[in-house]
Amino acid sequence: MDIGTRVRLSLMMFLQYFVWGAWWVPFGSYLMHAGLGSWIGTMFSAQGWAAILSPLFVGAIADRYFSAQKVVGVLHLAGGGALLALSLAGSDPGLVFALTLGVLLAYMPTLALSNAIAFAAMTDTAKEFPAIRVLGTIGWIVAGLLVGWLGAEETALPLRMAAGVSVLYGLYAFTLPATPPAASSKRVGLAGLLGLDAIKGGDRSFWALIGCSLLLMIPLSFYYAYANPFLVGVGVGAAAGVQTIGQVSEVGFLLLLPLFLRWFGMKTVLLVGMLAWTARYALFAFGFDAGGPHMPMLLVALALHGVCFDFFLVAGQIWVDQRFPTETRGRAQSFLALVTWGVGSIIGSLLANAVYVAHSGGTNGHEVDWTGFWLIPSALAAVVAVVFALSFRDSAKRAGN
C-alpha cells in the first residue's frame, strides 16, 4: 500500500471515530442539562437497536448493490443532518429518542463499511490495518479533549461539532479508494445476516461466553450512559477530556493483550476483564465525597478501561475467531456483536436508566446517590465473573483455517 493511500485511510479512521466520540461521550450530560436526566439510559438504548439493524443493512443492501465509499458518504451526510436536528430538538423525549436513533442508524453501518474500505485497499491486513485503525482511537481522544477543553459537555456544541465533521467526512468519503460491492448476488436469509446459521456447532464454552457477554453488557452500559454525567456531577473539570485516559489505556492494553494471552491463557484473561469492571465501579462508588472528587481513585477507574474492554470484549472476539472455521467465522462474530452491542446494550441501558431514576428520586441529577448507583453494576459484574469461572472451559480445539 502506497503512502498516499495510507494517509487517506488514516484520515478516514480519524474522522470516523471523531464524529462518534465528539457527541456520544458527553451526550448524557447534555440530556441531563436539557431536563431529560430520567431518560438518559433510554436514549442510550438506541445504540442497541441500531447495532441490531446495521448488519441487516450492510449485509442485505450495502454489501450487494453499492460501492462502500459511496454508502459511507451518503450515510454521514444524512447523519450530520440528524445530529444538527438533534441539537435543536429541545426536551421532548419522543423527538430526542427518534433523532438519536436516526443518527445511530446512519452511523453504525459505517463502522463495518469503513473497515471494508480499508481492507480492500491493503495488501497485508495483519501488518497494515492496526497502524491505520489506531487513528480512529486518536480521533476519539482528540474529540474528547476538545470537548473538555471547551467545557461544552452540557451544551449542544458537541452535537453541532459532530454534525459538521460528519458532513465533511461524508463529502470526503466519495474521494476514498473505490470499493465495489463485495457480496455475491446469492440471496442471504435473515439468519445468515445475523450470524444465526453459524453457531449450530457452538459448544458449552461458546454458550458460556455468549451468555456472560450478554450479562456483562448490562454493567458496561452503565458506564457509557452515565460516566460523563457522574464525573461532571461530582466536580471533575473537563470531564470529557479526562475520560480519554480510557482510550489511551485501551491502545496500551491492546498491544499487551497477546503477551497476557500467552502468559496466562484465555480464561484467565477473560476473567480479569470481567473483574476489572467490578473494581472500576467500586472506585467510582467511593471516588468522591461532599468535598469533591478523589481524583487518584477516579483516574485509576478510568485507566482500567483498557483492561475492561480489551481483556473481555476483544479477547472474546479472538476466542470466537479461533474456534470457528473460516467459512463461518465472520457470521459467528456477527452473532457475538448482535448479542453484546445489540441485545445486551438495550437491556443494560434500560436497566441503568431504571437504577438511575431509583437513585435520583426522579430528579435531574442534582441529588443523585452515585455510590448506590455504581455499586449495583459492580456487584453485577462480580456475579457474571463467578458464573463465567464456573461454566467456561477453554479446552475446545481450535478450528482449522
N, C-alpha and C positions, 0 to 999 in steps of 0.2 A: 504494500500500500504506500503510495507516494505521500510526501509531506503535506501537499495541498489537501488531499482527501482527509488525512488525519486531522488537520486543523478544522476543516468543515464539519466533520463528525463530532469533534470535541466541542465545538461551539453549539452544535445541535443538543448534545447532552447537557451542557451548561444551561441553556435556555429551557430545556425540558423540565429540569428539576428546580430551576429558579422560580418558574411560574408556580409550581406546587408549594414550595417552601415559603414563598412570599406571603401567601394568604392562608394556607391551611394551619400553620403553627399558631398564629395569633387569632384565628377565627373564633375560638371560644371566648377570648377576652372581648372581642368585638361584639359578639352576641350578648354577653353579659352587660356590657355598657349600653347596648341598644334596648335593654329591658327584656331580653329573651334568655335570661340565665337558667330558667327551668326547662328550656328546650335544647340546651347545648348537645346533650347526648343524642337526642332525636335527630338533630341536624347532622351530626357526625355519622349516623347510621346510613346516610345517603351514600357514603363511600362503599358500604357493603352491597347495596343494591346495584351500584354502578359496576362493582367488581364481578358480580354475577352476570350482568348483561354484556359486559365487554367481550368475553370470549365468543359470545354468540355473534356479535357484530364483526369482530375480527375474522372469525372462522367462516362465517356464512357469507359475508359481503366483502369486507376489505381485502381478505386474503385471496379472493377469487376473481374479482372484476376490475379492481383499480390499482394503480401504482401506489405503493405505500407512502411515498413522499407527498403525493397529491392529497391522499386521505388525511395525513397529518396536517397539511396546510389548511384544508377546509375545516377540520375539527378545531384547530387552535384559533382560527378566525371566529368560529362560532362560540368557542369557549371564552374568548376575550369579550365578545358582546354580552354573554351571560354573566361574566364577572362584573362588568360595568353595571348591568341591570341589578345584580345582587347588591352592589354598593349603594344603590339608590332605593332599595326595596323597603326601607324603614323597618318597622317592628311587627308586621303582620306575619305570624309564624307559618301559615299556609303558603304564602307567597315566597317567604325566605327559603322554606324547605324545597319548594318546587324549583326555584332558581339554583339552589345548592345542588340538587340532583341533576339539573341541566348542565351545570358546569362540570360535574364529575362524569356524567355520561359522555361529554365531549372529550374530557381529559384522559380517563382511564384507558381507552383503547390505544392512545398514543404511546403509552409505556411500552407495550409489546411491539408496536409498529416502529418506534424509534430504534429498538434493538434490532428489528428485522432489517432496517436500512443499514445499520452499522455492520451487521453480519454479512450482508450481501456484498459489501464493498471491501471486505477483508480477505486476505489470503491465508492468514493463520489466526483464527479467532482466539485460541487459547493464549497466544502471545500478545495480540494487539488489542483485544477488547477491554481487559482490565484497565489499561492506561487511558483509554477513551472514556469508559464508564465512570471512572473516578471524577471526571469533570462534572458529572451530574451531582455528585455529593458536594463538590466545591460550589456549584451553583446554589444548592440548598443552603449551604453555610453562608455564602455571600448575601443571599436574600435575608436570612435571619439577622445577620449583623447589621444590615442596612435598616431593617425594620426596628431593631433595638436601638440603634444609634439615633434614629428619628423619633424614638419614643412614641411610636404610632400603633402599638398593639391594640388599643381600644378604639381606634378610628377606622374609617373606611379607606384610608390611604393604602394599606397593603392590598386590598381588593382592587383598587384602581391601578396600582403599580403592576400587579399581576396581570390585569386586563391589558395594559399597554404592552407589556413584554410578550404576552400571548399573541397579540395581533402581529407584532414584529416577527415573532417566531413563525407564525402562520405564513407570512409572506416569504420569509427566508426558506421555509420548508420546500417551496416549489423549486428552489435552486439546488437542492440536495441531490446526490447521485441517484439516477433513475433506478427504481426498484420495482420491476413489473410484478404482477400477481404471482405468488409462489405456489398456490394450491392448484391442484388439477380440477377439472370440471366435474369430477365424480361427486355425486351428492353425498353429503355427510349428515347424518341424523343428529338430533339433539343430544343423544347420549355421547356421541363421538366428540361434539364440540365442547362438552363439559368434562370430558375425560372419564365418563362413567363406564365406557366399554373397555377401559384399560386396567381396571382394578379387580377383575374377577380372580386373578391369581394372587391377590394380596393375602399374606399370612397373618398370624396373630400379632406379630410385632408391627406390621404395617398398620393394622387397625388400631393398635395401641397408640402409635404415633399420630394417626389421623384424629382419634378421639381426644388425645391430650392437646393436640394443636388447636382443635376447636375450643376446648375448655380454656386453654391459655390465652386465646384471643380475647376472652372476657376481661381478665385483668389488664391486658395490653391496651384495650380500648379506653380504659380509664385514663391512661397516660395521654393518648392522642387528643382526647376531647378536653381534658381538664388540667393538664400540666401547666399550660401557659396562664390560664385564669388563676390557678393556685399560686404560681410564682409572683404574678402581679399583685394578687390579693395579700400576700404576706410581706410585700415590700421589696421584692428583688428588682433592682433597676435594670432597664434594657433587657427584660426577660427573654425576648425572642433571640437576642444575640447571645445571651448566656446559654440558652438551650442548644446552641450549635456545638457546644462541648460534646454532646451526644453523637453528632455526625463525625467529629474528629475521632472520637473513640471508636466509632463504627469502622472507619477506614483502618485504624491501627489493629483492631482485633480481627478484622477480616484477613489481614496479612499474616496474623499469628495463628489463625484457625488451622491451617494444615499441620503446624507443629503440634498443637494441642490434640488434634485427632490422632496423630502418630504416637504421642506420648501416653495419652490417657484412654483412647478408644472412643467410639461414637456415643455409647450410652452415657458415659461419664460427662462428656462434653454437653450432650443434650440436657442432662440433669442439672449441671451447673448453670446452664442458660435459664432453666426454669426457676431455680433457687435465687438467681440474681434478681428476678422480678420481686420476690418476697423481700429481699434485702433492700432493694431500691425503694419500694413503697413504705417500708418501715422507716427508712431515713427521711422520706417525705413527711411521714406522720409526726415525727418528733424533731424535724429540722427547723422549728421556729417556736417562738413564744410571744408573749404580749409585747416584748421589747423589739421584735422584728425577726428576720430570718437568721438562722445559724448557717452561714454560707459554706463552711467546710463540709458539713453534712449534705447540704443540697448539691454542692459541686460533685461530691463523690457519687451521689444518687444519679445525677445527670451523666457522669462519666461511665456509669455502669451500662449505659445504653449499648455499647459495643458488645458486651457480654450477653446482655438480654436478647439482642436482635441476632447477632451472628451465631452465637453458640446454640441457639434453638432454631430459629426460622431458616437461616442459611444452612446450618448443619443438617436440618431436616430435609431440605431440598437436595443436598448432596447424598444423603442416605437413600432417598427415593430414586435418584438418578442411578445409584449403584445397584439397586435391587430390581430394576425393571429392564427388559431387553430394549434395544434401540428403537424398535418399531412402535413400542407403547410408552416410551419414556416421556415424551412431550405431553401426551394425554394424561399420564399419571401426575405430572407436575400441574397440569391444568386443574385436575381434581383437587390436589392439595391446596392450590390457590383459591379454588371455589369454597372449600371448607373454611380456610383461615380468613382471607381478606373479604370473602363474601358472607357466608352464614355466620361465622364466628364474630365478624365485625358488627353485623347487625344486632345479634344477641347482646354482645358486650356493650355496645354504645347505648342501647335502650336500657340495659340494666344499670350502667353507670349513671344514666340520666335519673333513674328512679332513686338510686342511692344518694345522688347529689341533692335531689329535692328533699329527701328524708333528713339530710344533714344540714340543710339550709333553711328549714322551716318555710320553704316556698319563697324565700327572699331572693333578691337578685345578686347574691354574692357578698353582701355586706357583713353577715354574721354566720359564716359557714364553719361547721365543725370539721375542719380539714383533717384533724387527727383521726377522728372516727371514720371519715370518708376513705382515707388511704389505707387504714388497717384492714378494710374489707377485701380489696384486691390483693393485699399482701397475704392474707390468710387463704384466699382462693388459689393463688399461685403455689403456696405451700402444699395444699391438698392435691393439686394437679401433679406436683413433683412426686409425692408419695405414691399416687396411683400409677404414674409412669414407671417409677422404680420397681414396683411390684409386677407390672404387666409387660414390660418391654424386654425382649431378649435379642441382642444383636448377634444372632447366631446363623441367620439365613445366609446362604451362599450368594455371592454377587452374580448378577446376570451377565451373560456374555454380551459382546458388542454386536 
